[in-house]
Amino acid sequence: MTTLNETMGLLPADHDRTGLWVFAYGSLMWRPDFDHDEVRDGLMRGYHRGLCLYSHQYRGTPDVPGLVFGLDRGGSCRGRALHVTPDQVTSVTTYLYEREMINRVYLPRMATVATPEGDIKALAFIADRDHHQYAGALEDGEAVRLIRQGVGHGGACIDYLENTAQHLRDLNIYDSQLERLLALAIK
């Protein structure tokens, strides 16, 4: 597991003065569960939001997996950048690692995010393509099967998708892959 010392080594040198930006592209947008003092629309280039990770914890189990989002290579991803104040960086980063790195399916990275106010560096959780829970791009039928069956500590996979889709719509973000898979899964 990545330790807090390793986490702090990823952060920009001025995080203790300026705080930290976190890039949210899935449930962190609608359920961040941490204090933040500013939110910006953001675009991350080089990665897209994809249902590319088998969920063995929050939206499934090892025996009956679901799917969750990851930032996967290629394309771009519209999301939100959440700013954490300097006095909250350590506690929020610790919380994020406990939440996002439970099975180590992500590679935490500082990434450039374009915002209307200018480019920022933000902590982002990138899908680890070498992890055994990396599903990659699945055919629709297999993805729908996993979406329908997945239930874990965080609830049903289908609820996760519906919440994410609704939140994205509320932000005027249209994710064609998510909308297509959601329509197929609720038939």
Secondary structure, 3 states (H helix, E strand, C coil): CCCHHHHHHHCCCCHHHHCEEEEECCHHHHCCCCCCCEEEEEEEEEEEEEEEEEECCCCCCCCCCEEEEEEEEEEEEEEEEEEECHHHHHHHHHHHHHHHCCCCCEEEEEEEEECCCCCEEEEEEEECCCCCCECCCCCHHHHHHHHHHCEECCEEHHHHHHHHHHHHHHCCCCCHHHHHHHHHHCC
